[in-house]
Amino acid sequence: MNVSLGKAWERYVAEQVESGLFNNASEVVRDALRRQQEHLIKLEALQADLRRGRESVEAGRVSRAGPEDIIEKAKSRKPAA
């Protein structure tokens, strides 16, 4: 596979290799792709959580508790043994 990065990205990749963090350009690109994949997985999970939250609100499953109520409830719980 051949990929054209452009001069700015080529310089960046070369700097990463020169820094000693990576052995070669392929490692830099693989690391970048892995990080992008992880980011997209987290983004999809966040979007699913937001969708579930919106569905809960639309279905009327909404708590009217404020921050103080939540803190008091947490304080009143017995610690796990």
Secondary structure, DSSP 8 states (H G I E B T S, - for coil): ------HHHHHHHHHHHHTTS-SSHHHHHHHHHHHHHHHHHHHHHHHHHHHHHHHHHHTT------HHHHHHHHHHS----
